[in-house]
Amino acid sequence: MRFDYNLLKLQARGTESVDWEERILRSAGRSSFVALSTAGSLDELRERAAAFEGLASVSEVESVLSLIPPEQGRRRR
């Protein structure tokens, strides 16, 4: 008996969603395990993003902070 954490192997082989996910994984060369975290403010969001970036097990952090122009604070005033 074997145990495998790969949830794709629990789905029906040959389905379009499984085929595409496997293609994405092969081309990316890394895991596709994702997580979502929400924050109540921009400051909290910055703190959380920095904390995730500091984890050795996290290879990439994507945040809505990348959508906010650097001069946004000045422009808002």
N, CA, C and O atoms as a GROMACS GRO file, in nm:
protein
  308
    1MET      N    1   0.084  -0.117   0.000
    1MET     CA    2   0.000   0.000   0.000
    1MET      C    3   0.089   0.123   0.000
    1MET      O    4   0.193   0.125   0.066
    2ARG      N    5   0.048   0.226  -0.074
    2ARG     CA    6   0.123   0.352  -0.084
    2ARG      C    7   0.034   0.469  -0.050
    2ARG      O    8  -0.088   0.462  -0.063
    3PHE      N    9   0.097   0.576  -0.006
    3PHE     CA   10   0.025   0.701   0.020
    3PHE      C   11   0.093   0.810  -0.060
    3PHE      O   12   0.216   0.818  -0.063
    4ASP      N   13   0.013   0.895  -0.124
    4ASP     CA   14   0.067   1.001  -0.207
    4ASP      C   15  -0.012   1.129  -0.179
    4ASP      O   16  -0.135   1.127  -0.181
    5TYR      N   17   0.059   1.239  -0.153
    5TYR     CA   18  -0.007   1.367  -0.127
    5TYR      C   19  -0.056   1.436  -0.255
    5TYR      O   20  -0.124   1.538  -0.248
    6ASN      N   21  -0.022   1.382  -0.370
    6ASN     CA   22  -0.060   1.445  -0.497
    6ASN      C   23  -0.210   1.427  -0.521
    6ASN      O   24  -0.255   1.318  -0.555
    7LEU      N   25  -0.286   1.535  -0.503
    7LEU     CA   26  -0.431   1.527  -0.518
    7LEU      C   27  -0.474   1.503  -0.662
    7LEU      O   28  -0.586   1.457  -0.686
    8LEU      N   29  -0.386   1.532  -0.758
    8LEU     CA   30  -0.420   1.504  -0.898
    8LEU      C   31  -0.440   1.355  -0.920
    8LEU      O   32  -0.517   1.315  -1.007
    9LYS      N   33  -0.372   1.274  -0.842
    9LYS     CA   34  -0.382   1.129  -0.859
    9LYS      C   35  -0.513   1.074  -0.803
    9LYS      O   36  -0.546   0.957  -0.825
   10LEU      N   37  -0.588   1.156  -0.731
   10LEU     CA   38  -0.719   1.114  -0.681
   10LEU      C   39  -0.830   1.144  -0.783
   10LEU      O   40  -0.943   1.097  -0.768
   11GLN      N   41  -0.796   1.221  -0.885
   11GLN     CA   42  -0.894   1.257  -0.986
   11GLN      C   43  -0.885   1.160  -1.103
   11GLN      O   44  -0.786   1.089  -1.120
   12ALA      N   45  -0.990   1.157  -1.182
   12ALA     CA   46  -0.996   1.065  -1.296
   12ALA      C   47  -0.888   1.099  -1.398
   12ALA      O   48  -0.877   1.214  -1.442
   13ARG      N   49  -0.809   0.999  -1.436
   13ARG     CA   50  -0.705   1.016  -1.536
   13ARG      C   51  -0.768   1.051  -1.670
   13ARG      O   52  -0.876   1.001  -1.705
   14GLY      N   53  -0.701   1.136  -1.745
   14GLY     CA   54  -0.747   1.170  -1.879
   14GLY      C   55  -0.848   1.282  -1.885
   14GLY      O   56  -0.889   1.323  -1.994
   15THR      N   57  -0.891   1.335  -1.770
   15THR     CA   58  -0.984   1.447  -1.775
   15THR      C   59  -0.908   1.573  -1.816
   15THR      O   60  -0.788   1.585  -1.789
   16GLU      N   61  -0.976   1.664  -1.880
   16GLU     CA   62  -0.911   1.784  -1.933
   16GLU      C   63  -0.843   1.865  -1.823
   16GLU      O   64  -0.731   1.914  -1.842
   17SER      N   65  -0.908   1.881  -1.708
   17SER     CA   66  -0.850   1.961  -1.600
   17SER      C   67  -0.721   1.899  -1.547
   17SER      O   68  -0.625   1.971  -1.518
   18VAL      N   69  -0.718   1.767  -1.534
   18VAL     CA   70  -0.597   1.699  -1.486
   18VAL      C   71  -0.486   1.709  -1.591
   18VAL      O   72  -0.371   1.735  -1.556
   19ASP      N   73  -0.521   1.689  -1.717
   19ASP     CA   74  -0.421   1.700  -1.824
   19ASP      C   75  -0.357   1.838  -1.826
   19ASP      O   76  -0.235   1.851  -1.836
   20TRP      N   77  -0.439   1.942  -1.816
   20TRP     CA   78  -0.385   2.079  -1.819
   20TRP      C   79  -0.301   2.110  -1.697
   20TRP      O   80  -0.197   2.174  -1.709
   21GLU      N   81  -0.344   2.066  -1.581
   21GLU     CA   82  -0.265   2.090  -1.459
   21GLU      C   83  -0.129   2.020  -1.469
   21GLU      O   84  -0.028   2.077  -1.430
   22GLU      N   85  -0.127   1.899  -1.521
   22GLU     CA   86   0.000   1.828  -1.538
   22GLU      C   87   0.090   1.899  -1.639
   22GLU      O   88   0.212   1.904  -1.620
   23ARG      N   89   0.033   1.953  -1.746
   23ARG     CA   90   0.112   2.031  -1.843
   23ARG      C   91   0.172   2.154  -1.777
   23ARG      O   92   0.290   2.186  -1.797
   24ILE      N   93   0.092   2.223  -1.699
   24ILE     CA   94   0.139   2.344  -1.629
   24ILE      C   95   0.253   2.309  -1.534
   24ILE      O   96   0.354   2.379  -1.528
   25LEU      N   97   0.236   2.201  -1.460
   25LEU     CA   98   0.340   2.159  -1.365
   25LEU      C   99   0.470   2.124  -1.437
   25LEU      O  100   0.578   2.161  -1.391
   26ARG      N  101   0.460   2.053  -1.549
   26ARG     CA  102   0.581   2.017  -1.624
   26ARG      C  103   0.653   2.140  -1.677
   26ARG      O  104   0.776   2.146  -1.672
   27SER      N  105   0.578   2.238  -1.727
   27SER     CA  106   0.642   2.358  -1.784
   27SER      C  107   0.694   2.452  -1.676
   27SER      O  108   0.792   2.523  -1.699
   28ALA      N  109   0.631   2.454  -1.559
   28ALA     CA  110   0.674   2.544  -1.451
   28ALA      C  111   0.797   2.491  -1.379
   28ALA      O  112   0.879   2.570  -1.332
   29GLY      N  113   0.809   2.361  -1.371
   29GLY     CA  114   0.923   2.301  -1.302
   29GLY      C  115   0.918   2.316  -1.150
   29GLY      O  116   1.021   2.305  -1.084
   30ARG      N  117   0.800   2.342  -1.096
   30ARG     CA  118   0.786   2.354  -0.951
   30ARG      C  119   0.645   2.314  -0.911
   30ARG      O  120   0.561   2.289  -0.998
   31SER      N  121   0.618   2.309  -0.784
   31SER     CA  122   0.488   2.272  -0.730
   31SER      C  123   0.386   2.380  -0.764
   31SER      O  124   0.420   2.497  -0.784
   32SER      N  125   0.261   2.340  -0.769
   32SER     CA  126   0.156   2.439  -0.792
   32SER      C  127   0.067   2.456  -0.669
   32SER      O  128  -0.043   2.511  -0.679
   33PHE      N  129   0.113   2.411  -0.555
   33PHE     CA  130   0.035   2.425  -0.432
   33PHE      C  131   0.024   2.573  -0.398
   33PHE      O  132   0.125   2.642  -0.388
   34VAL      N  133  -0.097   2.620  -0.381
   34VAL     CA  134  -0.118   2.762  -0.355
   34VAL      C  135  -0.195   2.782  -0.225
   34VAL      O  136  -0.260   2.690  -0.175
   35ALA      N  137  -0.186   2.903  -0.173
   35ALA     CA  138  -0.261   2.939  -0.054
   35ALA      C  139  -0.308   3.082  -0.072
   35ALA      O  140  -0.251   3.158  -0.150
   36LEU      N  141  -0.410   3.119   0.000
   36LEU     CA  142  -0.466   3.254  -0.007
   36LEU      C  143  -0.469   3.312   0.133
   36LEU      O  144  -0.508   3.246   0.229
   37SER      N  145  -0.427   3.437   0.142
   37SER     CA  146  -0.432   3.506   0.270
   37SER      C  147  -0.492   3.644   0.245
   37SER      O  148  -0.457   3.710   0.147
   38THR      N  149  -0.581   3.687   0.332
   38THR     CA  150  -0.640   3.820   0.318
   38THR      C  151  -0.595   3.908   0.433
   38THR      O  152  -0.554   3.860   0.539
   39ALA      N  153  -0.603   4.038   0.410
   39ALA     CA  154  -0.560   4.134   0.511
   39ALA      C  155  -0.663   4.246   0.521
   39ALA      O  156  -0.736   4.273   0.426
   40GLY      N  157  -0.667   4.311   0.636
   40GLY     CA  158  -0.763   4.417   0.660
   40GLY      C  159  -0.715   4.556   0.620
   40GLY      O  160  -0.793   4.650   0.615
   41SER      N  161  -0.585   4.568   0.590
   41SER     CA  162  -0.529   4.698   0.551
   41SER      C  163  -0.406   4.676   0.464
   41SER      O  164  -0.353   4.565   0.457
   42LEU      N  165  -0.362   4.782   0.399
   42LEU     CA  166  -0.241   4.773   0.317
   42LEU      C  167  -0.118   4.743   0.402
   42LEU      O  168  -0.030   4.667   0.361
   43ASP      N  169  -0.112   4.802   0.521
   43ASP     CA  170   0.002   4.775   0.609
   43ASP      C  171   0.006   4.628   0.650
   43ASP      O  172   0.112   4.566   0.650
   44GLU      N  173  -0.108   4.574   0.685
   44GLU     CA  174  -0.114   4.432   0.721
   44GLU      C  175  -0.078   4.345   0.601
   44GLU      O  176  -0.011   4.243   0.616
   45LEU      N  177  -0.121   4.385   0.483
   45LEU     CA  178  -0.089   4.311   0.362
   45LEU      C  179   0.061   4.311   0.337
   45LEU      O  180   0.118   4.208   0.301
   46ARG      N  181   0.125   4.424   0.355
   46ARG     CA  182   0.271   4.432   0.338
   46ARG      C  183   0.342   4.341   0.438
   46ARG      O  184   0.439   4.273   0.403
   47GLU      N  185   0.294   4.340   0.562
   47GLU     CA  186   0.354   4.254   0.665
   47GLU      C  187   0.339   4.106   0.630
   47GLU      O  188   0.433   4.029   0.643
   48ARG      N  189   0.220   4.069   0.585
   48ARG     CA  190   0.196   3.929   0.551
   48ARG      C  191   0.280   3.887   0.431
   48ARG      O  192   0.339   3.778   0.431
   49ALA      N  193   0.286   3.972   0.329
   49ALA     CA  194   0.366   3.939   0.211
   49ALA      C  195   0.512   3.921   0.249
   49ALA      O  196   0.577   3.827   0.203
   50ALA      N  197   0.564   4.008   0.333
   50ALA     CA  198   0.704   3.998   0.377
   50ALA      C  199   0.725   3.870   0.458
   50ALA      O  200   0.828   3.803   0.443
   51ALA      N  201   0.629   3.835   0.542
   51ALA     CA  202   0.641   3.713   0.622
   51ALA      C  203   0.643   3.590   0.532
   51ALA      O  204   0.724   3.499   0.553
   52PHE      N  205   0.554   3.585   0.432
   52PHE     CA  206   0.553   3.471   0.340
   52PHE      C  207   0.682   3.464   0.259
   52PHE      O  208   0.735   3.356   0.236
   53GLU      N  209   0.732   3.579   0.215
   53GLU     CA  210   0.856   3.583   0.137
   53GLU      C  211   0.975   3.534   0.219
   53GLU      O  212   1.073   3.485   0.163
   54GLY      N  213   0.967   3.547   0.350
   54GLY     CA  214   1.075   3.503   0.437
   54GLY      C  215   1.077   3.354   0.465
   54GLY      O  216   1.171   3.303   0.527
   55LEU      N  217   0.974   3.282   0.421
   55LEU     CA  218   0.968   3.138   0.445
   55LEU      C  219   1.046   3.063   0.338
   55LEU      O  220   1.029   3.087   0.219
   56ALA      N  221   1.131   2.972   0.381
   56ALA     CA  222   1.211   2.893   0.286
   56ALA      C  223   1.124   2.804   0.198
   56ALA      O  224   1.162   2.772   0.086
   57SER      N  225   1.007   2.765   0.247
   57SER     CA  226   0.920   2.674   0.173
   57SER      C  227   0.835   2.746   0.068
   57SER      O  228   0.764   2.682  -0.010
   58VAL      N  229   0.840   2.879   0.066
   58VAL     CA  230   0.761   2.958  -0.029
   58VAL      C  231   0.853   3.008  -0.139
   58VAL      O  232   0.951   3.077  -0.112
   59SER      N  233   0.821   2.972  -0.263
   59SER     CA  234   0.907   3.011  -0.375
   59SER      C  235   0.863   3.142  -0.439
   59SER      O  236   0.944   3.210  -0.502
   60GLU      N  237   0.737   3.179  -0.424
   60GLU     CA  238   0.688   3.301  -0.489
   60GLU      C  239   0.567   3.354  -0.414
   60GLU      O  240   0.481   3.277  -0.371
   61VAL      N  241   0.560   3.484  -0.401
   61VAL     CA  242   0.446   3.550  -0.338
   61VAL      C  243   0.388   3.647  -0.440
   61VAL      O  244   0.458   3.733  -0.492
   62GLU      N  245   0.260   3.633  -0.468
   62GLU     CA  246   0.190   3.726  -0.555
   62GLU      C  247   0.093   3.805  -0.470
   62GLU      O  248   0.020   3.748  -0.389
   63SER      N  249   0.092   3.936  -0.489
   63SER     CA  250   0.010   4.022  -0.404
   63SER      C  251  -0.053   4.133  -0.488
   63SER      O  252   0.000   4.172  -0.592
   64VAL      N  253  -0.166   4.183  -0.441
   64VAL     CA  254  -0.228   4.297  -0.508
   64VAL      C  255  -0.142   4.422  -0.492
   64VAL      O  256  -0.166   4.524  -0.558
   65LEU      N  257  -0.043   4.415  -0.404
   65LEU     CA  258   0.047   4.529  -0.389
   65LEU      C  259   0.116   4.563  -0.520
   65LEU      O  260   0.152   4.678  -0.544
   66SER      N  261   0.136   4.463  -0.605
   66SER     CA  262   0.200   4.488  -0.735
   66SER      C  263   0.113   4.572  -0.827
   66SER      O  264   0.161   4.624  -0.928
   67LEU      N  265  -0.015   4.585  -0.795
   67LEU     CA  266  -0.107   4.663  -0.877
   67LEU      C  267  -0.118   4.809  -0.832
   67LEU      O  268  -0.176   4.891  -0.902
   68ILE      N  269  -0.061   4.840  -0.717
   68ILE     CA  270  -0.068   4.976  -0.663
   68ILE      C  271   0.056   5.052  -0.708
   68ILE      O  272   0.168   5.012  -0.676
   69PRO      N  273   0.037   5.162  -0.783
   69PRO     CA  274   0.152   5.239  -0.830
   69PRO      C  275   0.234   5.293  -0.714
   69PRO      O  276   0.178   5.328  -0.610
   70PRO      N  277   0.367   5.302  -0.729
   70PRO     CA  278   0.453   5.348  -0.620
   70PRO      C  279   0.418   5.490  -0.572
   70PRO      O  280   0.437   5.520  -0.454
   71GLU      N  281   0.368   5.574  -0.659
   71GLU     CA  282   0.337   5.714  -0.622
   71GLU      C  283   0.192   5.729  -0.575
   71GLU      O  284   0.143   5.842  -0.564
   72GLN      N  285   0.125   5.620  -0.547
   72GLN     CA  286  -0.017   5.626  -0.509
   72GLN      C  287  -0.041   5.711  -0.385
   72GLN      O  288  -0.138   5.786  -0.382
   73GLY      N  289   0.042   5.702  -0.284
   73GLY     CA  290   0.024   5.783  -0.163
   73GLY      C  291   0.028   5.930  -0.191
   73GLY      O  292  -0.054   6.006  -0.139
   74ARG      N  293   0.123   5.974  -0.272
   74ARG     CA  294   0.136   6.115  -0.308
   74ARG      C  295   0.016   6.158  -0.392
   74ARG      O  296  -0.036   6.268  -0.372
   75ARG      N  297  -0.026   6.077  -0.483
   75ARG     CA  298  -0.137   6.111  -0.572
   75ARG      C  299  -0.269   6.119  -0.494
   75ARG      O  300  -0.356   6.199  -0.528
   76ARG      N  301  -0.282   6.036  -0.392
   76ARG     CA  302  -0.406   6.034  -0.314
   76ARG      C  303  -0.424   6.166  -0.238
   76ARG      O  304  -0.536   6.214  -0.223
   77ARG      N  305  -0.315   6.223  -0.189
   77ARG     CA  306  -0.325   6.350  -0.115
   77ARG      C  307  -0.369   6.459  -0.208
   77ARG      O  308  -0.384   6.574  -0.166
   0.00000   0.00000   0.00000
